[in-house]
Amino acid sequence: MERKVPTFATLGCRLNAYESEAMREMADAAGLSDAVIVNTCAVTAEAVRKSQKEIRRLHRDNPGAKMIVTGCAAQTEPERFAKMDEVDLVLGNTEKMTPETWNRASSFIGETERIQVDDIMSVTETAGHLIDGFGRHRAYVQVQNGCDHRCTFCIIPYGRGNSRSVPAGVVVDQIKRLVDRGFNEVVLTGVDLTSWGADLPASPKLGDLVRRILKLVPDLPRLRISSIDSIEVDPALVEAIATEPRLMPHLHLSLQAGDDMVLKRMKRRHLRNDAVAFCAEAKALRPEMTFGADIIAGFPTETDAMFENSLKLIEDCDLTWLHVFPYSQRPGTPAARMPQVDGRKIKSRAAQLRAAGDAAAQRHLKSQVGKTHRILVETPLVGRTEQFAEVRFTEPRLEGALTQAQIKGFEGSSLIA
């Protein structure tokens, strides 16, 4: 008879997915086999609504199970979830990462006070949670959490707290274990990755961490870094981009807009020309480099001309993979008090951005036909190039392996090999 384990649902970012794996081990060890745990997202108002919808669905599908809700939406709006009839316990983002919380969870359930959420801003450390990979092909390593910036549209610092870094030695030791277990690619993750090290002795930079990993873990074939702020990229990281072939030629940039006035009203730390200059420099140093980017459509006060500047950023920065977010008003943020753009315009602008992003991705895929790539096999019939393009194989390959293959064509959003 198969052993029963806790049921997990994860919404939002890769960091949430990583933390769900840590919680899965702790909840299982605590004997919460009949629990349903929902790790929520708060990045937009729609993300919070989706979290609530998922809670209701899981409650219907798992009658009698205890429902535990955690994550960024639970941290920022705990009362909202505690009021739901389906929810038994609400845990904050700090509480969810400690074994003691899960060991005591059963005693919390049934109490009149269903909220276990402390002040996230009082947290000063982030321990490496030491989850040695999940999945069988690519491992994610959390090296940073929280954010010290206060962009006017963003609620995430109130869900994650201020920036905290995992010491380099802890990160290196974890990656060594991952390589020993056979992982061929490691992704460094965090909420504000380029702020890594600011709270550590001597204030090292992300580039120092990248170079240290590549030096001390010579058997690691591929290192990838997740979303970064281009304006905070340090000289050591630029040098690594130029000289380290094991650092993957794909960067996902937190750009958000392509108009200077919008960027100022967002309280971003870069202007349009800063983003364009960084992309040009990275491309010159590493010609095969591809860029992903987050862009918000319909930020408050955005005019048609301002939107056109964001649209043109796709070409000016040579962006390939676009994540488009229709602006979503978040109560408690400064942007929520600014003059709002009509919802129909937001929807139309998001559609234009997505169409331009799809066209850029198609141009990239077309340019890869005939080239030979080293591909990480994610499933027997699907893999990823170094630039993060999806590849579909015509014949099964060994999952988790690195394989050489020539690109024969492309279909939809995938290369064919």
C-alpha positions as CSV (number, residue, x, y, z in Angstrom):
1,M,0.0,0.0,0.0
2,E,1.4,3.4,-1.0
3,R,2.3,5.7,1.9
4,K,0.2,8.8,2.1
5,V,2.1,12.1,1.9
6,P,1.0,15.8,2.3
7,T,-0.6,17.3,-0.8
8,F,1.0,20.5,-2.0
9,A,-0.1,23.3,-4.4
10,T,2.4,26.0,-5.3
11,L,1.5,29.3,-7.0
12,G,4.0,32.0,-8.2
13,C,7.7,32.0,-8.5
14,R,10.6,29.5,-8.6
15,L,11.5,30.5,-5.1
16,N,8.1,29.4,-3.9
17,A,8.5,26.1,-5.7
18,Y,11.9,25.6,-4.0
19,E,10.4,26.4,-0.6
20,S,7.5,24.0,-1.2
21,E,10.0,21.2,-1.5
22,A,11.5,22.2,1.8
23,M,8.1,22.3,3.4
24,R,7.2,18.9,1.8
25,E,10.0,17.2,3.7
26,M,9.3,19.0,7.0
27,A,5.5,18.4,6.8
28,D,6.1,14.7,6.0
29,A,8.5,14.3,8.8
30,A,6.0,15.9,11.2
31,G,3.4,13.3,10.2
32,L,1.0,15.6,8.4
33,S,0.1,13.0,5.8
34,D,-3.5,14.1,5.6
35,A,-2.8,17.8,5.2
36,V,-3.3,20.0,2.1
37,I,-0.7,22.9,1.9
38,V,-1.2,25.8,-0.4
39,N,1.9,28.0,-1.0
40,T,0.3,31.3,-2.2
41,C,1.5,34.2,-4.4
42,A,0.9,37.9,-3.9
43,V,2.6,39.5,-6.9
44,T,-0.7,40.7,-8.3
45,A,-4.3,41.0,-7.0
46,E,-5.2,38.3,-9.6
47,A,-2.5,36.0,-8.0
48,V,-4.2,36.3,-4.6
49,R,-7.6,35.5,-6.2
50,K,-6.1,32.5,-7.9
51,S,-4.7,31.3,-4.5
52,Q,-8.2,31.5,-3.0
53,K,-9.7,29.6,-6.0
54,E,-7.1,26.9,-5.6
55,I,-7.9,26.6,-1.9
56,R,-11.6,26.0,-2.6
57,R,-10.8,23.5,-5.3
58,L,-8.5,21.5,-3.2
59,H,-10.9,21.5,-0.3
60,R,-13.6,20.0,-2.6
61,D,-11.1,17.4,-3.9
62,N,-9.8,16.4,-0.5
63,P,-12.8,16.2,1.9
64,G,-11.8,16.0,5.5
65,A,-8.2,17.1,4.9
66,K,-6.6,19.8,7.0
67,M,-6.0,22.9,5.0
68,I,-2.8,24.9,5.7
69,V,-2.2,28.1,3.8
70,T,1.2,29.9,3.6
71,G,3.3,32.0,1.2
72,C,3.4,35.7,0.3
73,A,-0.4,36.2,0.1
74,A,-0.8,34.5,3.5
75,Q,2.0,36.8,4.9
76,T,0.5,40.0,3.6
77,E,-3.2,39.3,4.0
78,P,-3.5,36.6,6.7
79,E,-6.9,37.6,7.9
80,R,-8.3,37.2,4.4
81,F,-7.4,33.5,4.3
82,A,-8.2,32.9,8.0
83,K,-11.8,34.0,7.3
84,M,-12.2,31.3,4.6
85,D,-14.2,28.4,5.9
86,E,-11.9,25.9,4.1
87,V,-8.7,27.1,5.9
88,D,-7.6,25.5,9.2
89,L,-4.2,27.3,9.6
90,V,-2.4,30.3,8.1
91,L,1.5,30.3,8.3
92,G,3.8,33.2,7.5
93,N,6.8,33.0,5.2
94,T,9.3,32.8,8.1
95,E,7.2,30.2,10.0
96,K,6.8,27.9,7.0
97,M,10.6,27.3,6.8
98,T,11.1,26.0,10.4
99,P,10.7,22.3,11.3
100,E,9.3,23.4,14.7
101,T,6.3,25.0,13.0
102,W,5.4,21.8,11.2
103,N,6.0,19.7,14.4
104,R,3.5,21.9,16.2
105,A,1.1,22.4,13.3
106,S,-1.3,19.7,14.6
107,S,-1.7,21.5,17.9
108,F,-2.4,24.8,16.2
109,I,-5.2,23.3,14.1
110,G,-8.5,23.7,15.9
111,E,-7.4,26.7,18.0
112,T,-9.5,29.8,17.8
113,E,-6.4,31.8,16.6
114,R,-5.7,30.3,13.3
115,I,-2.9,32.7,12.2
116,Q,0.8,32.0,12.9
117,V,2.3,35.0,11.1
118,D,5.1,37.2,12.6
119,D,6.5,40.5,11.4
120,I,8.6,39.6,8.4
121,M,10.5,42.9,8.6
122,S,12.1,41.7,11.8
123,V,13.8,38.7,10.1
124,T,17.6,39.4,9.6
125,E,18.8,36.0,8.3
126,T,18.1,33.5,5.6
127,A,19.4,30.0,6.2
128,G,20.1,27.8,3.2
129,H,17.2,25.4,3.4
130,L,19.5,22.6,2.1
131,I,17.0,21.1,-0.3
132,D,19.4,19.2,-2.5
133,G,17.5,19.7,-5.7
134,F,14.1,18.8,-6.9
135,G,13.2,17.2,-10.2
136,R,15.8,15.0,-11.8
137,H,17.4,17.4,-14.3
138,R,17.8,20.9,-12.8
139,A,18.4,22.0,-9.2
140,Y,17.4,25.3,-7.7
141,V,19.4,26.8,-4.9
142,Q,18.1,29.7,-2.9
143,V,20.9,32.1,-2.1
144,Q,18.9,35.2,-1.2
145,N,15.5,36.2,0.1
146,G,13.6,39.5,0.6
147,C,14.1,42.9,-0.9
148,D,15.3,46.3,0.3
149,H,13.7,48.3,-2.5
150,R,10.2,49.7,-2.5
151,C,9.0,49.8,-6.1
152,T,5.6,51.6,-6.0
153,F,3.7,48.8,-7.6
154,C,5.1,45.9,-5.5
155,I,3.8,44.2,-2.4
156,I,6.5,41.5,-2.3
157,P,8.9,43.2,0.3
158,Y,6.0,43.0,2.7
159,G,5.6,39.3,2.0
160,R,9.3,38.5,2.0
161,G,10.9,41.1,4.3
162,N,14.2,42.8,3.8
163,S,17.1,41.4,1.8
164,R,19.0,38.5,3.4
165,S,21.8,36.4,1.9
166,V,22.9,32.8,2.3
167,P,26.7,32.7,3.0
168,A,28.8,31.7,0.0
169,G,30.3,28.7,1.8
170,V,26.9,27.2,2.5
171,V,25.9,27.7,-1.1
172,V,29.1,26.1,-2.5
173,D,28.7,23.1,-0.2
174,Q,25.2,22.6,-1.3
175,I,26.1,22.8,-5.0
176,K,28.9,20.2,-4.4
177,R,26.3,17.8,-3.0
178,L,24.0,18.4,-6.0
179,V,26.8,17.7,-8.4
180,D,27.7,14.5,-6.5
181,R,24.0,13.5,-6.9
182,G,24.3,13.9,-10.7
183,F,22.7,17.3,-11.3
184,N,24.1,18.9,-14.5
185,E,22.6,22.3,-14.0
186,V,22.1,24.5,-11.0
187,V,20.0,27.7,-10.9
188,L,20.6,30.4,-8.3
189,T,17.4,31.9,-7.1
190,G,16.3,34.8,-4.9
191,V,13.8,37.6,-4.6
192,D,16.3,40.3,-5.5
193,L,19.3,38.2,-6.6
194,T,21.7,41.1,-7.4
195,S,21.5,42.3,-3.8
196,W,23.1,39.1,-2.7
197,G,26.0,39.7,-0.2
198,A,25.2,43.2,0.9
199,D,24.4,42.0,4.4
200,L,27.4,39.6,4.6
201,P,30.9,40.4,6.0
202,A,32.9,42.5,3.5
203,S,29.7,42.9,1.3
204,P,30.6,40.5,-1.6
205,K,28.7,40.8,-4.8
206,L,26.7,38.3,-6.9
207,G,29.6,38.1,-9.4
208,D,31.9,37.1,-6.5
209,L,29.5,34.2,-5.6
210,V,29.3,33.1,-9.3
211,R,33.0,33.0,-9.8
212,R,33.5,31.2,-6.4
213,I,31.0,28.5,-7.3
214,L,32.6,27.9,-10.7
215,K,36.1,27.8,-9.2
216,L,35.3,25.6,-6.3
217,V,32.9,23.2,-8.1
218,P,34.8,22.5,-11.3
219,D,32.6,19.4,-12.1
220,L,29.4,21.6,-12.3
221,P,28.6,21.7,-16.1
222,R,26.0,24.5,-16.1
223,L,25.3,27.4,-13.7
224,R,22.3,29.6,-14.4
225,I,21.1,32.7,-12.6
226,S,17.5,33.7,-12.4
227,S,15.9,37.1,-12.6
228,I,18.3,40.0,-12.0
229,D,18.2,43.8,-11.9
230,S,20.5,44.9,-14.7
231,I,21.5,48.2,-13.0
232,E,22.9,46.2,-10.1
233,V,25.1,43.9,-12.1
234,D,28.6,44.2,-10.7
235,P,32.0,44.1,-12.6
236,A,32.8,40.5,-11.4
237,L,29.5,39.3,-12.9
238,V,30.2,41.1,-16.1
239,E,33.6,39.4,-16.3
240,A,31.9,36.0,-15.6
241,I,29.5,36.6,-18.5
242,A,32.4,37.3,-20.7
243,T,34.8,34.5,-19.7
244,E,32.9,31.7,-18.1
245,P,31.3,29.3,-20.6
246,R,29.7,27.3,-17.8
247,L,27.6,30.4,-16.9
248,M,24.6,30.0,-19.2
249,P,24.1,32.7,-21.8
250,H,20.6,33.6,-20.7
251,L,19.6,36.4,-18.4
252,H,16.1,37.3,-17.2
253,L,15.9,41.0,-16.5
254,S,13.6,42.8,-14.2
255,L,12.9,45.8,-16.6
256,Q,9.2,46.5,-15.9
257,A,8.9,49.4,-18.4
258,G,10.8,51.2,-21.2
259,D,9.7,54.7,-20.5
260,D,11.8,57.0,-18.2
261,M,8.8,58.7,-16.6
262,V,7.1,55.4,-15.9
263,L,10.3,54.0,-14.5
264,K,10.6,57.0,-12.2
265,R,7.0,56.6,-11.0
266,M,7.6,53.0,-10.4
267,K,10.6,54.0,-8.3
268,R,12.9,51.8,-10.3
269,R,16.7,52.3,-10.1
270,H,17.4,52.4,-13.8
271,L,16.4,54.4,-16.9
272,R,15.7,53.2,-20.4
273,N,19.2,53.8,-21.7
274,D,20.7,51.9,-18.8
275,A,18.8,48.8,-19.8
276,V,19.7,49.2,-23.5
277,A,23.4,49.8,-22.7
278,F,23.6,46.7,-20.4
279,C,22.0,44.4,-23.0
280,A,24.3,45.8,-25.7
281,E,27.4,45.2,-23.5
282,A,26.3,41.6,-22.5
283,K,25.6,40.8,-26.2
284,A,29.0,42.1,-27.2
285,L,30.7,40.0,-24.6
286,R,28.7,36.9,-25.3
287,P,27.1,37.0,-28.8
288,E,24.9,34.0,-28.1
289,M,23.3,35.7,-25.1
290,T,19.5,35.8,-24.9
291,F,17.4,37.9,-22.6
292,G,14.1,37.4,-20.9
293,A,12.3,40.3,-19.3
294,D,9.4,41.3,-17.1
295,I,7.3,44.1,-18.5
296,I,4.2,45.7,-16.9
297,A,1.4,46.9,-19.2
298,G,-0.8,49.8,-18.2
299,F,1.1,51.1,-15.1
300,P,-0.8,54.1,-13.7
301,T,-0.4,57.4,-15.8
302,E,1.0,55.4,-18.7
303,T,0.1,57.2,-22.0
304,D,0.1,55.7,-25.5
305,A,3.5,57.3,-26.1
306,M,4.9,55.9,-22.9
307,F,3.6,52.4,-23.8
308,E,5.2,52.7,-27.2
309,N,8.6,53.1,-25.5
310,S,8.0,49.9,-23.6
311,L,7.0,48.1,-26.8
312,K,10.1,49.4,-28.6
313,L,12.3,48.0,-25.7
314,I,11.8,44.5,-27.1
315,E,13.8,45.4,-30.2
316,D,16.2,47.9,-28.6
317,C,17.2,45.4,-25.9
318,D,16.9,42.4,-28.3
319,L,14.6,40.6,-25.8
320,T,13.6,37.0,-26.6
321,W,11.5,35.7,-23.8
322,L,8.9,38.1,-22.4
323,H,6.8,37.8,-19.2
324,V,4.0,40.3,-19.6
325,F,2.0,41.5,-16.5
326,P,-1.1,43.5,-17.0
327,Y,-0.9,46.1,-14.2
328,S,-2.9,45.0,-11.2
329,Q,-3.8,47.4,-8.4
330,R,-2.5,46.3,-5.1
331,P,-4.0,48.1,-2.0
332,G,-1.3,49.5,0.3
333,T,1.1,50.3,-2.5
334,P,1.8,53.9,-3.7
335,A,0.9,53.1,-7.3
336,A,-2.7,52.2,-6.2
337,R,-3.2,55.9,-5.3
338,M,-2.0,57.1,-8.7
339,P,-4.4,57.8,-11.7
340,Q,-5.3,54.4,-13.1
341,V,-5.3,53.4,-16.8
342,D,-8.6,52.1,-18.2
343,G,-8.8,48.3,-17.8
344,R,-9.6,47.8,-21.5
345,K,-6.4,49.7,-22.5
346,I,-4.4,47.6,-20.1
347,K,-5.7,44.4,-21.7
348,S,-5.0,45.7,-25.2
349,R,-1.4,46.8,-24.3
350,A,-0.7,43.5,-22.7
351,A,-1.9,41.7,-25.8
352,Q,0.4,43.9,-28.0
353,L,3.4,43.2,-25.8
354,R,2.7,39.5,-25.8
355,A,2.4,39.5,-29.6
356,A,5.7,41.3,-30.0
357,G,7.3,38.9,-27.5
358,D,6.0,35.9,-29.4
359,A,7.4,37.4,-32.7
360,A,10.8,37.9,-31.0
361,A,10.8,34.3,-29.7
362,Q,9.9,33.0,-33.2
363,R,12.8,35.0,-34.8
364,H,15.2,33.4,-32.3
365,L,13.9,29.9,-32.9
366,K,14.2,30.4,-36.7
367,S,17.8,31.6,-36.2
368,Q,18.8,28.4,-34.4
369,V,17.8,26.0,-37.2
370,G,20.9,24.1,-38.5
371,K,22.9,24.9,-35.3
372,T,24.2,22.2,-32.9
373,H,23.3,22.7,-29.3
374,R,24.3,21.1,-26.0
375,I,20.9,20.4,-24.4
376,L,19.9,19.5,-20.9
377,V,17.3,16.7,-21.1
378,E,14.3,17.5,-18.9
379,T,12.1,14.6,-19.9
380,P,12.9,11.9,-22.5
381,L,11.4,14.0,-25.3
382,V,12.0,17.6,-24.0
383,G,15.1,19.6,-23.2
384,R,16.5,23.2,-23.0
385,T,19.4,24.8,-24.8
386,E,21.9,27.0,-23.0
387,Q,19.8,30.0,-24.0
388,F,16.8,28.3,-22.4
389,A,14.9,27.6,-25.6
390,E,12.7,24.5,-25.3
391,V,13.7,21.6,-27.6
392,R,11.6,18.6,-28.5
393,F,13.4,15.4,-29.5
394,T,12.2,13.1,-32.2
395,E,13.7,10.2,-30.2
396,P,13.9,9.7,-26.4
397,R,17.0,10.8,-24.6
398,L,18.3,10.1,-21.1
399,E,16.6,12.3,-18.6
400,G,19.0,14.6,-16.7
401,A,21.8,14.1,-19.3
402,L,23.5,16.7,-21.4
403,T,23.3,15.8,-25.1
404,Q,24.5,17.3,-28.3
405,A,21.9,17.6,-31.1
406,Q,21.4,19.5,-34.3
407,I,18.3,21.7,-34.6
408,K,16.2,20.5,-37.6
409,G,13.4,23.0,-37.3
410,F,10.9,24.6,-35.0
411,E,7.2,24.3,-34.2
412,G,5.2,26.6,-32.1
413,S,7.5,27.7,-29.2
414,S,9.9,24.7,-29.4
415,L,12.9,23.8,-31.4
416,I,12.9,20.3,-33.0
417,A,16.0,18.1,-32.7
